[in-house]
Amino acid sequence: MPIRMLNSSVAPICPTSRSQVPISRPAPLIAIARPTDLPSAIRAINQLISIYNNPVQNNTVEFSYLPDWNEIHRDTTVVRVTNPQDKEMWVDVERITNLVFQDRSTDQLFQWEY
């Protein structure tokens, strides 16, 4: 059910029926102290050699499978939001109160309640 505004325009609706792949982030940068003398230069070079020989893994999670969620049930309520300065200005918003998803491959249920 779309959200109706006072001027009869309709707010956009976002579909929730597709599964989402986890977002991967690049590994954080490694700080190496700037060498100021021979011992600190040797230490920095050894750190660079260690980084080169043992690269840092990306911090993504490897899943044996990615869940494929399918929405099977949704409960909503309509809430009226008013302007505190002018009670004549209001909008009715459809708020999701309960969502139930099911994984297509494992039949596992996920329930979210507001």
Helices and strands as residue ranges (DSSP letters): H 38-53, E 69-82, E 90-103, E 109-113
